Amino acid sequence: MWILGSEAIRKISGEEPIQIEPGEYEVILEPYAVSELLSFLGYLGFHALAVQEGRSFLSNRFGEKMVDEKVTILR
């Protein structure tokens, strides 16, 4: 975790934070964030057993659009 913290500090060092209005903003996630997000989704229900048992967020949603077409998840 120390490496992640030092990386974040390097990216913002010397810059003052600014106020922004609440709203929707386009973002690009770091590989670490994508990995954490997909791991969490996998834990919650990206596996067949959870779908079969009806405890996955994917249960009963097959064929339904769930995310924007700009989002692509590849293995």
mmCIF file of the N, C-alpha and C atoms, coordinates in Angstrom:
data_MODEL
# 
_entry.id   MODEL 
# 
loop_
_atom_site.group_PDB 
_atom_site.id 
_atom_site.type_symbol 
_atom_site.label_atom_id 
_atom_site.label_alt_id 
_atom_site.label_comp_id 
_atom_site.label_asym_id 
_atom_site.label_entity_id 
_atom_site.label_seq_id 
_atom_site.pdbx_PDB_ins_code 
_atom_site.Cartn_x 
_atom_site.Cartn_y 
_atom_site.Cartn_z 
_atom_site.occupancy 
_atom_site.B_iso_or_equiv 
_atom_site.pdbx_formal_charge 
_atom_site.auth_seq_id 
_atom_site.auth_comp_id 
_atom_site.auth_asym_id 
_atom_site.auth_atom_id 
_atom_site.pdbx_PDB_model_num 
ATOM 1   N N  . MET A 1 1  ? 0.804   -1.200  0.000   1.00 0.00 ? 1  MET A N  1 
ATOM 2   C CA . MET A 1 1  ? 0.000   0.000   0.000   1.00 0.00 ? 1  MET A CA 1 
ATOM 3   C C  . MET A 1 1  ? 0.844   1.260   0.000   1.00 0.00 ? 1  MET A C  1 
ATOM 4   N N  . TRP A 1 2  ? 2.010   1.212   0.562   1.00 0.00 ? 2  TRP A N  1 
ATOM 5   C CA . TRP A 1 2  ? 2.880   2.386   0.598   1.00 0.00 ? 2  TRP A CA 1 
ATOM 6   C C  . TRP A 1 2  ? 3.210   2.846   -0.810  1.00 0.00 ? 2  TRP A C  1 
ATOM 7   N N  . ILE A 1 3  ? 3.400   1.911   -1.732  1.00 0.00 ? 3  ILE A N  1 
ATOM 8   C CA . ILE A 1 3  ? 3.725   2.258   -3.110  1.00 0.00 ? 3  ILE A CA 1 
ATOM 9   C C  . ILE A 1 3  ? 2.581   3.040   -3.742  1.00 0.00 ? 3  ILE A C  1 
ATOM 10  N N  . LEU A 1 4  ? 1.348   2.609   -3.509  1.00 0.00 ? 4  LEU A N  1 
ATOM 11  C CA . LEU A 1 4  ? 0.197   3.319   -4.065  1.00 0.00 ? 4  LEU A CA 1 
ATOM 12  C C  . LEU A 1 4  ? 0.121   4.738   -3.525  1.00 0.00 ? 4  LEU A C  1 
ATOM 13  N N  . GLY A 1 5  ? 0.344   4.889   -2.239  1.00 0.00 ? 5  GLY A N  1 
ATOM 14  C CA . GLY A 1 5  ? 0.293   6.215   -1.623  1.00 0.00 ? 5  GLY A CA 1 
ATOM 15  C C  . GLY A 1 5  ? 1.355   7.143   -2.178  1.00 0.00 ? 5  GLY A C  1 
ATOM 16  N N  . SER A 1 6  ? 2.569   6.642   -2.314  1.00 0.00 ? 6  SER A N  1 
ATOM 17  C CA . SER A 1 6  ? 3.646   7.489   -2.838  1.00 0.00 ? 6  SER A CA 1 
ATOM 18  C C  . SER A 1 6  ? 3.403   7.842   -4.303  1.00 0.00 ? 6  SER A C  1 
ATOM 19  N N  . GLU A 1 7  ? 2.816   6.926   -5.065  1.00 0.00 ? 7  GLU A N  1 
ATOM 20  C CA . GLU A 1 7  ? 2.463   7.221   -6.456  1.00 0.00 ? 7  GLU A CA 1 
ATOM 21  C C  . GLU A 1 7  ? 1.434   8.343   -6.533  1.00 0.00 ? 7  GLU A C  1 
ATOM 22  N N  . ALA A 1 8  ? 0.425   8.277   -5.683  1.00 0.00 ? 8  ALA A N  1 
ATOM 23  C CA . ALA A 1 8  ? -0.622  9.298   -5.675  1.00 0.00 ? 8  ALA A CA 1 
ATOM 24  C C  . ALA A 1 8  ? -0.041  10.654  -5.297  1.00 0.00 ? 8  ALA A C  1 
ATOM 25  N N  . ILE A 1 9  ? 0.823   10.686  -4.321  1.00 0.00 ? 9  ILE A N  1 
ATOM 26  C CA . ILE A 1 9  ? 1.449   11.942  -3.894  1.00 0.00 ? 9  ILE A CA 1 
ATOM 27  C C  . ILE A 1 9  ? 2.284   12.534  -5.019  1.00 0.00 ? 9  ILE A C  1 
ATOM 28  N N  . ARG A 1 10 ? 3.026   11.691  -5.738  1.00 0.00 ? 10 ARG A N  1 
ATOM 29  C CA . ARG A 1 10 ? 3.839   12.158  -6.859  1.00 0.00 ? 10 ARG A CA 1 
ATOM 30  C C  . ARG A 1 10 ? 2.978   12.804  -7.941  1.00 0.00 ? 10 ARG A C  1 
ATOM 31  N N  . LYS A 1 11 ? 1.780   12.269  -8.157  1.00 0.00 ? 11 LYS A N  1 
ATOM 32  C CA . LYS A 1 11 ? 0.910   12.796  -9.215  1.00 0.00 ? 11 LYS A CA 1 
ATOM 33  C C  . LYS A 1 11 ? 0.304   14.146  -8.853  1.00 0.00 ? 11 LYS A C  1 
ATOM 34  N N  . ILE A 1 12 ? 0.121   14.429  -7.577  1.00 0.00 ? 12 ILE A N  1 
ATOM 35  C CA . ILE A 1 12 ? -0.538  15.684  -7.195  1.00 0.00 ? 12 ILE A CA 1 
ATOM 36  C C  . ILE A 1 12 ? 0.388   16.670  -6.494  1.00 0.00 ? 12 ILE A C  1 
ATOM 37  N N  . SER A 1 13 ? 1.618   16.290  -6.227  1.00 0.00 ? 13 SER A N  1 
ATOM 38  C CA . SER A 1 13 ? 2.501   17.176  -5.467  1.00 0.00 ? 13 SER A CA 1 
ATOM 39  C C  . SER A 1 13 ? 2.665   18.518  -6.182  1.00 0.00 ? 13 SER A C  1 
ATOM 40  N N  . GLY A 1 14 ? 2.584   19.559  -5.395  1.00 0.00 ? 14 GLY A N  1 
ATOM 41  C CA . GLY A 1 14 ? 2.754   20.901  -5.924  1.00 0.00 ? 14 GLY A CA 1 
ATOM 42  C C  . GLY A 1 14 ? 1.476   21.523  -6.452  1.00 0.00 ? 14 GLY A C  1 
ATOM 43  N N  . GLU A 1 15 ? 0.403   20.764  -6.523  1.00 0.00 ? 15 GLU A N  1 
ATOM 44  C CA . GLU A 1 15 ? -0.845  21.318  -7.032  1.00 0.00 ? 15 GLU A CA 1 
ATOM 45  C C  . GLU A 1 15 ? -1.820  21.541  -5.878  1.00 0.00 ? 15 GLU A C  1 
ATOM 46  N N  . GLU A 1 16 ? -2.479  22.663  -5.917  1.00 0.00 ? 16 GLU A N  1 
ATOM 47  C CA . GLU A 1 16 ? -3.483  22.978  -4.910  1.00 0.00 ? 16 GLU A CA 1 
ATOM 48  C C  . GLU A 1 16 ? -4.814  22.340  -5.312  1.00 0.00 ? 16 GLU A C  1 
ATOM 49  N N  . PRO A 1 17 ? -5.549  21.762  -4.367  1.00 0.00 ? 17 PRO A N  1 
ATOM 50  C CA . PRO A 1 17 ? -6.865  21.219  -4.706  1.00 0.00 ? 17 PRO A CA 1 
ATOM 51  C C  . PRO A 1 17 ? -7.824  22.330  -5.120  1.00 0.00 ? 17 PRO A C  1 
ATOM 52  N N  . ILE A 1 18 ? -8.753  21.997  -5.991  1.00 0.00 ? 18 ILE A N  1 
ATOM 53  C CA . ILE A 1 18 ? -9.739  22.974  -6.436  1.00 0.00 ? 18 ILE A CA 1 
ATOM 54  C C  . ILE A 1 18 ? -11.136 22.457  -6.113  1.00 0.00 ? 18 ILE A C  1 
ATOM 55  N N  . GLN A 1 19 ? -12.092 23.371  -5.993  1.00 0.00 ? 19 GLN A N  1 
ATOM 56  C CA . GLN A 1 19 ? -13.489 23.014  -5.785  1.00 0.00 ? 19 GLN A CA 1 
ATOM 57  C C  . GLN A 1 19 ? -14.117 22.742  -7.146  1.00 0.00 ? 19 GLN A C  1 
ATOM 58  N N  . ILE A 1 20 ? -14.913 21.684  -7.226  1.00 0.00 ? 20 ILE A N  1 
ATOM 59  C CA . ILE A 1 20 ? -15.664 21.428  -8.447  1.00 0.00 ? 20 ILE A CA 1 
ATOM 60  C C  . ILE A 1 20 ? -17.119 21.218  -8.079  1.00 0.00 ? 20 ILE A C  1 
ATOM 61  N N  . GLU A 1 21 ? -17.979 21.506  -9.008  1.00 0.00 ? 21 GLU A N  1 
ATOM 62  C CA . GLU A 1 21 ? -19.410 21.340  -8.792  1.00 0.00 ? 21 GLU A CA 1 
ATOM 63  C C  . GLU A 1 21 ? -19.775 19.861  -8.822  1.00 0.00 ? 21 GLU A C  1 
ATOM 64  N N  . PRO A 1 22 ? -20.777 19.447  -8.055  1.00 0.00 ? 22 PRO A N  1 
ATOM 65  C CA . PRO A 1 22 ? -21.246 18.069  -8.137  1.00 0.00 ? 22 PRO A CA 1 
ATOM 66  C C  . PRO A 1 22 ? -21.753 17.786  -9.548  1.00 0.00 ? 22 PRO A C  1 
ATOM 67  N N  . GLY A 1 23 ? -21.539 16.570  -10.015 1.00 0.00 ? 23 GLY A N  1 
ATOM 68  C CA . GLY A 1 23 ? -22.017 16.214  -11.342 1.00 0.00 ? 23 GLY A CA 1 
ATOM 69  C C  . GLY A 1 23 ? -21.338 14.956  -11.850 1.00 0.00 ? 23 GLY A C  1 
ATOM 70  N N  . GLU A 1 24 ? -21.553 14.677  -13.101 1.00 0.00 ? 24 GLU A N  1 
ATOM 71  C CA . GLU A 1 24 ? -20.940 13.517  -13.740 1.00 0.00 ? 24 GLU A CA 1 
ATOM 72  C C  . GLU A 1 24 ? -19.671 13.965  -14.442 1.00 0.00 ? 24 GLU A C  1 
ATOM 73  N N  . TYR A 1 25 ? -18.597 13.224  -14.226 1.00 0.00 ? 25 TYR A N  1 
ATOM 74  C CA . TYR A 1 25 ? -17.319 13.552  -14.829 1.00 0.00 ? 25 TYR A CA 1 
ATOM 75  C C  . TYR A 1 25 ? -16.723 12.295  -15.447 1.00 0.00 ? 25 TYR A C  1 
ATOM 76  N N  . GLU A 1 26 ? -16.105 12.441  -16.604 1.00 0.00 ? 26 GLU A N  1 
ATOM 77  C CA . GLU A 1 26 ? -15.425 11.324  -17.250 1.00 0.00 ? 26 GLU A CA 1 
ATOM 78  C C  . GLU A 1 26 ? -14.108 11.088  -16.515 1.00 0.00 ? 26 GLU A C  1 
ATOM 79  N N  . VAL A 1 27 ? -13.816 9.823   -16.257 1.00 0.00 ? 27 VAL A N  1 
ATOM 80  C CA . VAL A 1 27 ? -12.582 9.487   -15.562 1.00 0.00 ? 27 VAL A CA 1 
ATOM 81  C C  . VAL A 1 27 ? -11.873 8.344   -16.279 1.00 0.00 ? 27 VAL A C  1 
ATOM 82  N N  . ILE A 1 28 ? -10.584 8.270   -16.058 1.00 0.00 ? 28 ILE A N  1 
ATOM 83  C CA . ILE A 1 28 ? -9.787  7.136   -16.510 1.00 0.00 ? 28 ILE A CA 1 
ATOM 84  C C  . ILE A 1 28 ? -9.193  6.529   -15.248 1.00 0.00 ? 28 ILE A C  1 
ATOM 85  N N  . LEU A 1 29 ? -9.498  5.272   -15.001 1.00 0.00 ? 29 LEU A N  1 
ATOM 86  C CA . LEU A 1 29 ? -9.049  4.625   -13.775 1.00 0.00 ? 29 LEU A CA 1 
ATOM 87  C C  . LEU A 1 29 ? -7.655  4.048   -13.936 1.00 0.00 ? 29 LEU A C  1 
ATOM 88  N N  . GLU A 1 30 ? -6.871  4.135   -12.887 1.00 0.00 ? 30 GLU A N  1 
ATOM 89  C CA . GLU A 1 30 ? -5.560  3.502   -12.851 1.00 0.00 ? 30 GLU A CA 1 
ATOM 90  C C  . GLU A 1 30 ? -5.745  1.984   -12.854 1.00 0.00 ? 30 GLU A C  1 
ATOM 91  N N  . PRO A 1 31 ? -4.758  1.248   -13.334 1.00 0.00 ? 31 PRO A N  1 
ATOM 92  C CA . PRO A 1 31 ? -4.872  -0.217  -13.323 1.00 0.00 ? 31 PRO A CA 1 
ATOM 93  C C  . PRO A 1 31 ? -5.179  -0.786  -11.940 1.00 0.00 ? 31 PRO A C  1 
ATOM 94  N N  . TYR A 1 32 ? -4.630  -0.174  -10.885 1.00 0.00 ? 32 TYR A N  1 
ATOM 95  C CA . TYR A 1 32 ? -4.895  -0.654  -9.529  1.00 0.00 ? 32 TYR A CA 1 
ATOM 96  C C  . TYR A 1 32 ? -6.385  -0.567  -9.201  1.00 0.00 ? 32 TYR A C  1 
ATOM 97  N N  . ALA A 1 33 ? -7.009  0.552   -9.592  1.00 0.00 ? 33 ALA A N  1 
ATOM 98  C CA . ALA A 1 33 ? -8.428  0.752   -9.298  1.00 0.00 ? 33 ALA A CA 1 
ATOM 99  C C  . ALA A 1 33 ? -9.295  -0.227  -10.078 1.00 0.00 ? 33 ALA A C  1 
ATOM 100 N N  . VAL A 1 34 ? -8.951  -0.468  -11.333 1.00 0.00 ? 34 VAL A N  1 
ATOM 101 C CA . VAL A 1 34 ? -9.707  -1.418  -12.148 1.00 0.00 ? 34 VAL A CA 1 
ATOM 102 C C  . VAL A 1 34 ? -9.587  -2.817  -11.559 1.00 0.00 ? 34 VAL A C  1 
ATOM 103 N N  . SER A 1 35 ? -8.387  -3.189  -11.150 1.00 0.00 ? 35 SER A N  1 
ATOM 104 C CA . SER A 1 35 ? -8.167  -4.503  -10.547 1.00 0.00 ? 35 SER A CA 1 
ATOM 105 C C  . SER A 1 35 ? -8.996  -4.676  -9.282  1.00 0.00 ? 35 SER A C  1 
ATOM 106 N N  . GLU A 1 36 ? -9.008  -3.661  -8.445  1.00 0.00 ? 36 GLU A N  1 
ATOM 107 C CA . GLU A 1 36 ? -9.775  -3.721  -7.199  1.00 0.00 ? 36 GLU A CA 1 
ATOM 108 C C  . GLU A 1 36 ? -11.272 -3.803  -7.482  1.00 0.00 ? 36 GLU A C  1 
ATOM 109 N N  . LEU A 1 37 ? -11.742 -3.012  -8.433  1.00 0.00 ? 37 LEU A N  1 
ATOM 110 C CA . LEU A 1 37 ? -13.151 -3.005  -8.797  1.00 0.00 ? 37 LEU A CA 1 
ATOM 111 C C  . LEU A 1 37 ? -13.591 -4.360  -9.330  1.00 0.00 ? 37 LEU A C  1 
ATOM 112 N N  . LEU A 1 38 ? -12.821 -4.925  -10.238 1.00 0.00 ? 38 LEU A N  1 
ATOM 113 C CA . LEU A 1 38 ? -13.183 -6.226  -10.806 1.00 0.00 ? 38 LEU A CA 1 
ATOM 114 C C  . LEU A 1 38 ? -13.083 -7.343  -9.775  1.00 0.00 ? 38 LEU A C  1 
ATOM 115 N N  . SER A 1 39 ? -12.115 -7.267  -8.887  1.00 0.00 ? 39 SER A N  1 
ATOM 116 C CA . SER A 1 39 ? -12.008 -8.266  -7.820  1.00 0.00 ? 39 SER A CA 1 
ATOM 117 C C  . SER A 1 39 ? -13.240 -8.219  -6.927  1.00 0.00 ? 39 SER A C  1 
ATOM 118 N N  . PHE A 1 40 ? -13.675 -7.015  -6.592  1.00 0.00 ? 40 PHE A N  1 
ATOM 119 C CA . PHE A 1 40 ? -14.857 -6.853  -5.745  1.00 0.00 ? 40 PHE A CA 1 
ATOM 120 C C  . PHE A 1 40 ? -16.106 -7.366  -6.450  1.00 0.00 ? 40 PHE A C  1 
ATOM 121 N N  . LEU A 1 41 ? -16.259 -7.034  -7.740  1.00 0.00 ? 41 LEU A N  1 
ATOM 122 C CA . LEU A 1 41 ? -17.405 -7.521  -8.499  1.00 0.00 ? 41 LEU A CA 1 
ATOM 123 C C  . LEU A 1 41 ? -17.377 -9.048  -8.606  1.00 0.00 ? 41 LEU A C  1 
ATOM 124 N N  . GLY A 1 42 ? -16.195 -9.612  -8.785  1.00 0.00 ? 42 GLY A N  1 
ATOM 125 C CA . GLY A 1 42 ? -16.062 -11.064 -8.833  1.00 0.00 ? 42 GLY A CA 1 
ATOM 126 C C  . GLY A 1 42 ? -16.472 -11.699 -7.525  1.00 0.00 ? 42 GLY A C  1 
ATOM 127 N N  . TYR A 1 43 ? -16.089 -11.087 -6.421  1.00 0.00 ? 43 TYR A N  1 
ATOM 128 C CA . TYR A 1 43 ? -16.460 -11.587 -5.098  1.00 0.00 ? 43 TYR A CA 1 
ATOM 129 C C  . TYR A 1 43 ? -17.968 -11.520 -4.897  1.00 0.00 ? 43 TYR A C  1 
ATOM 130 N N  . LEU A 1 44 ? -18.597 -10.453 -5.414  1.00 0.00 ? 44 LEU A N  1 
ATOM 131 C CA . LEU A 1 44 ? -20.036 -10.265 -5.225  1.00 0.00 ? 44 LEU A CA 1 
ATOM 132 C C  . LEU A 1 44 ? -20.908 -11.137 -6.116  1.00 0.00 ? 44 LEU A C  1 
ATOM 133 N N  . GLY A 1 45 ? -20.425 -11.503 -7.280  1.00 0.00 ? 45 GLY A N  1 
ATOM 134 C CA . GLY A 1 45 ? -21.340 -12.286 -8.096  1.00 0.00 ? 45 GLY A CA 1 
ATOM 135 C C  . GLY A 1 45 ? -20.997 -12.486 -9.546  1.00 0.00 ? 45 GLY A C  1 
ATOM 136 N N  . PHE A 1 46 ? -19.757 -12.330 -9.931  1.00 0.00 ? 46 PHE A N  1 
ATOM 137 C CA . PHE A 1 46 ? -19.360 -12.578 -11.308 1.00 0.00 ? 46 PHE A CA 1 
ATOM 138 C C  . PHE A 1 46 ? -19.047 -14.057 -11.539 1.00 0.00 ? 46 PHE A C  1 
ATOM 139 N N  . HIS A 1 47 ? -19.612 -14.930 -10.745 1.00 0.00 ? 47 HIS A N  1 
ATOM 140 C CA . HIS A 1 47 ? -19.315 -16.347 -10.935 1.00 0.00 ? 47 HIS A CA 1 
ATOM 141 C C  . HIS A 1 47 ? -20.607 -17.138 -11.047 1.00 0.00 ? 47 HIS A C  1 
ATOM 142 N N  . ALA A 1 48 ? -20.522 -18.288 -11.712 1.00 0.00 ? 48 ALA A N  1 
ATOM 143 C CA . ALA A 1 48 ? -21.718 -19.067 -12.070 1.00 0.00 ? 48 ALA A CA 1 
ATOM 144 C C  . ALA A 1 48 ? -22.524 -19.510 -10.859 1.00 0.00 ? 48 ALA A C  1 
ATOM 145 N N  . LEU A 1 49 ? -21.871 -19.908 -9.776  1.00 0.00 ? 49 LEU A N  1 
ATOM 146 C CA . LEU A 1 49 ? -22.610 -20.397 -8.615  1.00 0.00 ? 49 LEU A CA 1 
ATOM 147 C C  . LEU A 1 49 ? -23.534 -19.316 -8.055  1.00 0.00 ? 49 LEU A C  1 
ATOM 148 N N  . ALA A 1 50 ? -23.031 -18.102 -7.943  1.00 0.00 ? 50 ALA A N  1 
ATOM 149 C CA . ALA A 1 50 ? -23.859 -17.002 -7.435  1.00 0.00 ? 50 ALA A CA 1 
ATOM 150 C C  . ALA A 1 50 ? -25.044 -16.745 -8.361  1.00 0.00 ? 50 ALA A C  1 
ATOM 151 N N  . VAL A 1 51 ? -24.814 -16.838 -9.664  1.00 0.00 ? 51 VAL A N  1 
ATOM 152 C CA . VAL A 1 51 ? -25.909 -16.649 -10.627 1.00 0.00 ? 51 VAL A CA 1 
ATOM 153 C C  . VAL A 1 51 ? -26.933 -17.761 -10.478 1.00 0.00 ? 51 VAL A C  1 
ATOM 154 N N  . GLN A 1 52 ? -26.461 -18.997 -10.401 1.00 0.00 ? 52 GLN A N  1 
ATOM 155 C CA . GLN A 1 52 ? -27.367 -20.140 -10.278 1.00 0.00 ? 52 GLN A CA 1 
ATOM 156 C C  . GLN A 1 52 ? -28.184 -20.077 -8.987  1.00 0.00 ? 52 GLN A C  1 
ATOM 157 N N  . GLU A 1 53 ? -27.583 -19.590 -7.930  1.00 0.00 ? 53 GLU A N  1 
ATOM 158 C CA . GLU A 1 53 ? -28.275 -19.502 -6.644  1.00 0.00 ? 53 GLU A CA 1 
ATOM 159 C C  . GLU A 1 53 ? -29.117 -18.228 -6.513  1.00 0.00 ? 53 GLU A C  1 
ATOM 160 N N  . GLY A 1 54 ? -29.048 -17.363 -7.516  1.00 0.00 ? 54 GLY A N  1 
ATOM 161 C CA . GLY A 1 54 ? -29.858 -16.146 -7.504  1.00 0.00 ? 54 GLY A CA 1 
ATOM 162 C C  . GLY A 1 54 ? -29.351 -15.054 -6.592  1.00 0.00 ? 54 GLY A C  1 
ATOM 163 N N  . ARG A 1 55 ? -28.094 -15.118 -6.172  1.00 0.00 ? 55 ARG A N  1 
ATOM 164 C CA . ARG A 1 55 ? -27.573 -14.093 -5.270  1.00 0.00 ? 55 ARG A CA 1 
ATOM 165 C C  . ARG A 1 55 ? -26.586 -13.143 -5.959  1.00 0.00 ? 55 ARG A C  1 
ATOM 166 N N  . SER A 1 56 ? -26.473 -13.281 -7.268  1.00 0.00 ? 56 SER A N  1 
ATOM 167 C CA . SER A 1 56 ? -25.608 -12.404 -8.049  1.00 0.00 ? 56 SER A CA 1 
ATOM 168 C C  . SER A 1 56 ? -26.398 -11.198 -8.532  1.00 0.00 ? 56 SER A C  1 
ATOM 169 N N  . PHE A 1 57 ? -25.723 -10.076 -8.664  1.00 0.00 ? 57 PHE A N  1 
ATOM 170 C CA . PHE A 1 57 ? -26.375 -8.909  -9.241  1.00 0.00 ? 57 PHE A CA 1 
ATOM 171 C C  . PHE A 1 57 ? -26.673 -9.124  -10.712 1.00 0.00 ? 57 PHE A C  1 
ATOM 172 N N  . LEU A 1 58 ? -26.128 -10.176 -11.307 1.00 0.00 ? 58 LEU A N  1 
ATOM 173 C CA . LEU A 1 58 ? -26.396 -10.498 -12.706 1.00 0.00 ? 58 LEU A CA 1 
ATOM 174 C C  . LEU A 1 58 ? -27.619 -11.391 -12.878 1.00 0.00 ? 58 LEU A C  1 
ATOM 175 N N  . SER A 1 59 ? -28.081 -12.013 -11.807 1.00 0.00 ? 59 SER A N  1 
ATOM 176 C CA . SER A 1 59 ? -29.241 -12.893 -11.914 1.00 0.00 ? 59 SER A CA 1 
ATOM 177 C C  . SER A 1 59 ? -30.420 -12.117 -12.481 1.00 0.00 ? 59 SER A C  1 
ATOM 178 N N  . ASN A 1 60 ? -31.131 -12.714 -13.382 1.00 0.00 ? 60 ASN A N  1 
ATOM 179 C CA . ASN A 1 60 ? -32.312 -12.120 -14.017 1.00 0.00 ? 60 ASN A CA 1 
ATOM 180 C C  . ASN A 1 60 ? -32.013 -10.878 -14.845 1.00 0.00 ? 60 ASN A C  1 
ATOM 181 N N  . ARG A 1 61 ? -30.763 -10.653 -15.228 1.00 0.00 ? 61 ARG A N  1 
ATOM 182 C CA . ARG A 1 61 ? -30.430 -9.465  -16.018 1.00 0.00 ? 61 ARG A CA 1 
ATOM 183 C C  . ARG A 1 61 ? -29.710 -9.815  -17.305 1.00 0.00 ? 61 ARG A C  1 
ATOM 184 N N  . PHE A 1 62 ? -29.698 -11.081 -17.680 1.00 0.00 ? 62 PHE A N  1 
ATOM 185 C CA . PHE A 1 62 ? -28.997 -11.483 -18.899 1.00 0.00 ? 62 PHE A CA 1 
ATOM 186 C C  . PHE A 1 62 ? -29.649 -10.847 -20.112 1.00 0.00 ? 62 PHE A C  1 
ATOM 187 N N  . GLY A 1 63 ? -28.829 -10.322 -20.994 1.00 0.00 ? 63 GLY A N  1 
ATOM 188 C CA . GLY A 1 63 ? -29.328 -9.660  -22.191 1.00 0.00 ? 63 GLY A CA 1 
ATOM 189 C C  . GLY A 1 63 ? -29.675 -8.205  -21.981 1.00 0.00 ? 63 GLY A C  1 
ATOM 190 N N  . GLU A 1 64 ? -29.627 -7.738  -20.753 1.00 0.00 ? 64 GLU A N  1 
ATOM 191 C CA . GLU A 1 64 ? -29.967 -6.351  -20.432 1.00 0.00 ? 64 GLU A CA 1 
ATOM 192 C C  . GLU A 1 64 ? -28.689 -5.512  -20.403 1.00 0.00 ? 64 GLU A C  1 
ATOM 193 N N  . LYS A 1 65 ? -28.760 -4.317  -20.950 1.00 0.00 ? 65 LYS A N  1 
ATOM 194 C CA . LYS A 1 65 ? -27.621 -3.408  -20.928 1.00 0.00 ? 65 LYS A CA 1 
ATOM 195 C C  . LYS A 1 65 ? -27.397 -2.952  -19.489 1.00 0.00 ? 65 LYS A C  1 
ATOM 196 N N  . MET A 1 66 ? -26.183 -3.116  -18.988 1.00 0.00 ? 66 MET A N  1 
ATOM 197 C CA . MET A 1 66 ? -25.897 -2.775  -17.595 1.00 0.00 ? 66 MET A CA 1 
ATOM 198 C C  . MET A 1 66 ? -24.956 -1.582  -17.446 1.00 0.00 ? 66 MET A C  1 
ATOM 199 N N  . VAL A 1 67 ? -24.108 -1.341  -18.450 1.00 0.00 ? 67 VAL A N  1 
ATOM 200 C CA . VAL A 1 67 ? -23.161 -0.229  -18.387 1.00 0.00 ? 67 VAL A CA 1 
ATOM 201 C C  . VAL A 1 67 ? -23.120 0.472   -19.740 1.00 0.00 ? 67 VAL A C  1 
ATOM 202 N N  . ASP A 1 68 ? -22.543 1.638   -19.762 1.00 0.00 ? 68 ASP A N  1 
ATOM 203 C CA . ASP A 1 68 ? -22.391 2.402   -20.987 1.00 0.00 ? 68 ASP A CA 1 
ATOM 204 C C  . ASP A 1 68 ? -21.535 1.625   -21.987 1.00 0.00 ? 68 ASP A C  1 
ATOM 205 N N  . GLU A 1 69 ? -21.789 1.837   -23.271 1.00 0.00 ? 69 GLU A N  1 
ATOM 206 C CA . GLU A 1 69 ? -21.019 1.115   -24.289 1.00 0.00 ? 69 GLU A CA 1 
ATOM 207 C C  . GLU A 1 69 ? -19.548 1.516   -24.316 1.00 0.00 ? 69 GLU A C  1 
ATOM 208 N N  . LYS A 1 70 ? -19.196 2.606   -23.630 1.00 0.00 ? 70 LYS A N  1 
ATOM 209 C CA . LYS A 1 70 ? -17.788 3.005   -23.538 1.00 0.00 ? 70 LYS A CA 1 
ATOM 210 C C  . LYS A 1 70 ? -17.015 2.094   -22.576 1.00 0.00 ? 70 LYS A C  1 
ATOM 211 N N  . VAL A 1 71 ? -17.724 1.347   -21.747 1.00 0.00 ? 71 VAL A N  1 
ATOM 212 C CA . VAL A 1 71 ? -17.073 0.453   -20.789 1.00 0.00 ? 71 VAL A CA 1 
ATOM 213 C C  . VAL A 1 71 ? -16.876 -0.902  -21.444 1.00 0.00 ? 71 VAL A C  1 
ATOM 214 N N  . THR A 1 72 ? -15.645 -1.341  -21.475 1.00 0.00 ? 72 THR A N  1 
ATOM 215 C CA . THR A 1 72 ? -15.314 -2.648  -22.030 1.00 0.00 ? 72 THR A CA 1 
ATOM 216 C C  . THR A 1 72 ? -14.451 -3.382  -21.032 1.00 0.00 ? 72 THR A C  1 
ATOM 217 N N  . ILE A 1 73 ? -14.827 -4.609  -20.726 1.00 0.00 ? 73 ILE A N  1 
ATOM 218 C CA . ILE A 1 73 ? -14.040 -5.419  -19.813 1.00 0.00 ? 73 ILE A CA 1 
ATOM 219 C C  . ILE A 1 73 ? -13.580 -6.646  -20.580 1.00 0.00 ? 73 ILE A C  1 
ATOM 220 N N  . LEU A 1 74 ? -12.289 -6.785  -20.712 1.00 0.00 ? 74 LEU A N  1 
ATOM 221 C CA . LEU A 1 74 ? -11.697 -7.915  -21.416 1.00 0.00 ? 74 LEU A CA 1 
ATOM 222 C C  . LEU A 1 74 ? -10.787 -8.678  -20.480 1.00 0.00 ? 74 LEU A C  1 
ATOM 223 N N  . ARG A 1 75 ? -10.687 -9.961  -20.720 1.00 0.00 ? 75 ARG A N  1 
ATOM 224 C CA . ARG A 1 75 ? -9.798  -10.774 -19.909 1.00 0.00 ? 75 ARG A CA 1 
ATOM 225 C C  . ARG A 1 75 ? -8.447  -10.814 -20.552 1.00 0.00 ? 75 ARG A C  1 
# 
